[in-house]
Amino acid sequence: MANNYLSFDNSACVGCGQIMAARTVVNALAPDVIIANATGCLEITTSAWPKSAWGVPWIHSLFANPASVASGIQAALEAKGNKKTKILVQAGDGSTFDIGFGAISGMWSRNEPIIYVCYDNEVYANTGMQASAATLAGSHTLTTPAIGEVIGSKGHKKDMIALALAHGVPYVAQTTSAFLDDLRAKILKAAATDGPSYIQVLSACIPGWNIEIKDAVNAPRLAAKTGLYPLLEFTNGRNTSAWKIPQPKIPVTEYLKIQKRYAHLFKTEAGKKQLKALQTIADEQIAKYNL
Ligand SMILES: Cc1ncc(C[n+]2csc(CCOP(=O)(O)OP(=O)(O)O)c2C)c(N)n1
């Protein structure tokens, strides 16, 4: 592959959505980019000493503060008069939605021109599939096991897109690891933005979602097609793009039934109620964004 800045010599799972999305992201921004990477699957699978899979400057950061590390890089570049080099933060949903959120809020408040990409696999994958604030209610995880009528996670997925918009982030977008051309286009727009940008990518996780490898692209594609994880774009606070889903509408159960993390929902009354609640989330988004 020409101009590939994330080597295939890495230890990500076969079918990992995060690694495919990250390769798209870095190849869109390279070579003049510096990456601050939170710990998580992406870091562990690409930077085991003494090797690195990255062909651009890449800095390890803690789970909690890649945004602060990026701010430091930004200050250093500014002091050197470098307005050209792009700065990219990469982190999972655990880092973004949960533990790193305070640092992200500070970075956005300072209006720094930093591209932040969250690879949202809806679970703390690297440490063995614990629930995060991005986990949907009804999902079985290590910390929210589904037993009998207990549906698994009861958490409400945090609306990070709304939080980014509330901070006045001028470019905010959402996509999935099945739509790499869309992701590339959104990254290029983020890079051309004067100020911060936030892009959230639903990234298929083979062991976390408990899906077959053959569904690595199919599952995140269905997430968008059902309206549960729409492809969205916001410029200066306005919704400037929303991908039209295919008609007739595909029920969310088509997406959920291929993932064993939701298998229990199809077996109990409480589960069936939760399936309806998940359909309602999709329906509300379809109405809100005129999908
Ligand atoms: C303060 C702190 N708490 C917990 C951990 C352990 N830890 C490392 S990676 C990780 C999970 C990462 O989850 P996420 O950010 O969603 O990324 P993923 O692995 O799913 O790509 C955890 C809990 C840590 N490194 N630091």
The ligand as a Tripos MOL2 file, in Angstrom:
@<TRIPOS>MOLECULE
LIG
   26    27     1     0     0
SMALL
NO_CHARGES

@<TRIPOS>ATOM
      1 C1         -6.3570    5.4670   35.5910 C.3       1 LIG1
      2 C2         -6.3920    4.1410   34.8830 C.ar      1 LIG1
      3 N1         -7.3960    3.2880   35.1180 N.ar      1 LIG1
      4 C3         -7.4560    2.1040   34.4940 C.ar      1 LIG1
      5 C4         -6.4680    1.7620   33.6200 C.ar      1 LIG1
      6 C5         -6.5000    0.4060   32.9590 C.3       1 LIG1
      7 N2         -6.8750    0.5050   31.5680 N.ar      1 LIG1
      8 C6         -5.9620    0.5770   30.5640 C.ar      1 LIG1
      9 S1         -6.6560    0.5750   29.0530 S.2       1 LIG1
     10 C7         -8.1970    0.4290   29.7290 C.ar      1 LIG1
     11 C8         -9.4170    0.2940   28.8720 C.3       1 LIG1
     12 C9         -9.4050    1.1450   27.6640 C.3       1 LIG1
     13 O1        -10.7100    1.2500   27.1660 O.3       1 LIG1
     14 P1        -11.0330    2.2010   25.9820 P.3       1 LIG1
     15 O2        -10.5400    3.5840   26.2600 O.co2     1 LIG1
     16 O3        -12.4800    2.0890   25.7000 O.co2     1 LIG1
     17 O4        -10.1710    1.6390   24.7760 O.3       1 LIG1
     18 P2        -10.2260    0.1870   24.0720 P.3       1 LIG1
     19 O5         -9.2450   -0.6810   24.7900 O.co2     1 LIG1
     20 O6        -11.6280   -0.3050   24.1470 O.co2     1 LIG1
     21 O7         -9.7920    0.4670   22.6690 O.co2     1 LIG1
     22 C10        -8.1560    0.4090   31.1240 C.ar      1 LIG1
     23 C11        -9.3300    0.2830   32.0110 C.3       1 LIG1
     24 C12        -5.4180    2.6670   33.3890 C.ar      1 LIG1
     25 N3         -4.4450    2.4170   32.5210 N.pl3     1 LIG1
     26 N4         -5.3910    3.8480   34.0270 N.ar      1 LIG1
@<TRIPOS>BOND
     1     1     2 1
     2     2     3 ar
     3     2    26 ar
     4     3     4 ar
     5     4     5 ar
     6     5     6 1
     7     5    24 ar
     8     6     7 1
     9     7     8 ar
    10     7    22 ar
    11     8     9 ar
    12     9    10 ar
    13    10    11 1
    14    10    22 ar
    15    11    12 1
    16    12    13 1
    17    13    14 1
    18    14    15 2
    19    14    16 1
    20    14    17 1
    21    17    18 1
    22    18    19 2
    23    18    20 1
    24    18    21 1
    25    22    23 1
    26    24    25 1
    27    24    26 ar
@<TRIPOS>SUBSTRUCTURE
     1 LIG1         1 GROUP 0 **** ****
